[in-house]
Amino acid sequence: MSELLTVLLILIQPVLWLGILRNYIIYRKRLTKQRRDFNTSIYANNYEIKHFWLSFVVLGILGSAISIVLGVYLPITWIVVYQLLLIINLVLIPGQFLNLITFGIATVITWLIYQVKFFNGINTLGINVQPTNFANVLLLLTIVILLMSLYVRFVLGNYANPQILKNQRGNKVAGYLTKEFAVLPLLVLIPGDQIQQVMHWWPVFGYGDHKFSLLILPVMLGMRITIFKSLPKDFFKKLAKKIAWIVVLGVILLGVTYYFKDVENIALYSIAGLIVLYIITVLMVKRSDSKQDTWFSDAVNGLRVISIRPDTPAEKMGVQIGDLIVEVNNIKINSEDEFYKAILTSPTFCRLKVLNREDRIKIMESAIYSDSPNELGVVLIKEK
C-alpha cells in the first residue's frame, strides 16, 4: 500500500500534467496558424515541450538545491491554495501565465484564512495547518524570480514566431508572439511528519521539538508577450537583466524582514512590493520596445524578412530577421512574384543583396537545394 501511495505522490501532479497538455495545445495552434498565414510551418519541431522538459530538469534541480540549502519552509494551507490557483489559471485562463500574480493571490488568501481562523473546529485529519511566518514565502518568491530571470534569458526569444498585423498607419507589420511556460518541481519543507507516517522511508528533519518533511512543489514560470520593434533575443536579454535586479532587491527585503521581524505583516508588504515591481519592469521593457522607430514592416522597394526557417540556405547565408532583400541574383525585386522568378534564374545558387536594420548593405551567397529552388528558407510579409 505504501508503495502505491509513493507512486501516487510522485505522479499525481495536476499542474504538471495540465502543463504538458497545455504546451501541446499551444504547439498545435502555432503550427495551424503558421500554415494558414505563411503556407508553411516555420518551426515544425515542438520546441515548446522541449523547453518545458529542459526547464523542468535544469531549473527544477537548481531551484530545489537553493530551496533545500536555504531551508524554505511553507505552510500546507499556502501550498494547497497556490496549486488550486495554478490549476484555475491553466484551465480557465489558458492564454495567460499569471505565475507571480498567482503567487501573490495565494499569499493573500492564506493570510485571510489565518485571520478568520478558518480551521477552528474543523477536523484536519492530523495535517498541520498552523500559520507560519510568511518570510518563507518571500524567500521562495525570491528564488522563483531568480529562476524566472534565467528562464527569460536562456529559453525565451530563441524562436521568432511572426504574426502579421497592421499598425496605426495601416501598414503591414510583423509582431513576434512569445507564448511559453514551464512547471518546475521544487523541493520544499512542510511542517510535521505526516508523509512519513504513510511512507516510513520518507525523509524527516528535526529542529528542537519541530519536525519537517520534504515535499515536491510544482511552480509555474512563463510569459505571453508580443514584440513589435525589437529583435526577440535582444528584448528578452534586456528583460532578464532587469528581472535579475529584482532578485537583488528580494535578498535585501529578506534581510529587512528578518531584522524587523516584529513589524506586523512586513513579509506581506515585501511580497506585494516584489510582485508589483516585477509587473512594472515587464511593462517598462515592453514600453521601450514600442518607443523604438523601426517596425518589422513591408517596404516599397524590396521584401522584408520576418523569419528564417532553420537548417535552410537562408540561415546558412546569415540572413536575419528585419533584413530587407532588394536584389536576388543581381535582379531588383519588389514583389513575391519577382522574388521567386529571380531565384529560378539560378536553380542551384543564390546571391542576395540586403539592407539590415541599420541600413547597411550586405551581400550574401549560397548554394540552394537543386531539387527545390524555391526553398530558400525566408519568410516574408505576404502581399495578400
Disulfide bonds with the S-S distance in Angstrom:
none
